[in-house]
């Protein structure tokens, strides 16, 4: 699979974003703008991973 390394890199970034989202959400007063930005980036990565898996 030629996209294997790319897919693994996306999966690692996706996991890192999940950790960042959890950390931000656990704060007493989470930054909603940051959460929104992180979640959108995570969604884009998920869509890219799905696209790569289908090819």
C-alpha positions as a Markdown table, in Angstrom:
| # | Residue | x | y | z |
|---|---|---|---|---|
| 1 | Unk | 0.0 | 0.0 | 0.0 |
| 2 | Unk | 1.8 | 3.2 | -1.1 |
| 3 | Unk | -0.3 | 5.4 | 1.2 |
| 4 | Unk | 0.7 | 3.3 | 4.3 |
| 5 | Unk | 3.1 | 5.7 | 5.8 |
| 6 | Unk | 0.8 | 8.6 | 5.1 |
| 7 | Unk | -2.1 | 6.8 | 6.7 |
| 8 | Unk | -0.1 | 6.0 | 9.8 |
| 9 | Unk | 1.0 | 9.7 | 10.1 |
| 10 | Unk | -2.6 | 10.8 | 9.8 |
| 11 | Unk | -3.7 | 8.2 | 12.5 |
| 12 | Unk | -0.9 | 9.5 | 14.8 |
| 13 | Unk | -2.0 | 13.1 | 14.3 |
| 14 | Unk | -5.7 | 12.1 | 14.8 |
| 15 | Unk | -4.8 | 10.4 | 18.2 |
| 16 | Unk | -2.8 | 13.5 | 19.2 |
| 17 | Unk | -5.8 | 15.7 | 18.5 |
| 18 | Unk | -8.0 | 13.4 | 20.5 |
| 19 | Unk | -5.7 | 13.9 | 23.5 |
| 20 | Unk | -5.6 | 17.7 | 23.0 |
| 21 | Unk | -9.4 | 17.8 | 22.8 |
| 22 | Unk | -9.7 | 15.7 | 26.0 |
| 23 | Unk | -7.2 | 17.9 | 27.8 |
| 24 | Unk | -8.9 | 21.1 | 26.8 |
| 25 | Unk | -12.4 | 19.7 | 27.6 |
| 26 | Unk | -11.2 | 18.7 | 31.1 |
| 27 | Unk | -10.1 | 22.2 | 32.0 |
| 28 | Unk | -12.4 | 24.1 | 34.3 |
| 29 | Unk | -13.2 | 26.7 | 31.6 |
| 30 | Unk | -12.4 | 25.1 | 28.2 |
| 31 | Unk | -11.6 | 27.4 | 25.3 |
| 32 | Unk | -14.6 | 26.7 | 23.0 |
| 33 | Unk | -12.9 | 28.3 | 20.0 |
| 34 | Unk | -9.9 | 26.0 | 20.4 |
| 35 | Unk | -12.1 | 23.0 | 20.9 |
| 36 | Unk | -14.0 | 23.8 | 17.7 |
| 37 | Unk | -10.7 | 24.3 | 15.7 |
| 38 | Unk | -9.3 | 21.0 | 17.1 |
| 39 | Unk | -12.5 | 19.1 | 16.3 |
| 40 | Unk | -12.6 | 20.4 | 12.8 |
| 41 | Unk | -9.0 | 19.4 | 12.2 |
| 42 | Unk | -9.7 | 16.0 | 13.6 |
| 43 | Unk | -12.7 | 15.6 | 11.3 |
| 44 | Unk | -10.7 | 16.5 | 8.3 |
| 45 | Unk | -8.0 | 14.0 | 9.2 |
| 46 | Unk | -10.7 | 11.3 | 9.6 |
| 47 | Unk | -12.1 | 12.1 | 6.2 |
| 48 | Unk | -8.6 | 11.9 | 4.7 |
| 49 | Unk | -7.9 | 8.6 | 6.4 |
| 50 | Unk | -11.2 | 7.1 | 5.1 |
| 51 | Unk | -10.4 | 8.3 | 1.6 |
| 52 | Unk | -6.9 | 6.7 | 1.7 |
| 53 | Unk | -8.4 | 3.4 | 3.0 |
| 54 | Unk | -10.9 | 3.2 | 0.1 |
| 55 | Unk | -8.1 | 3.5 | -2.5 |
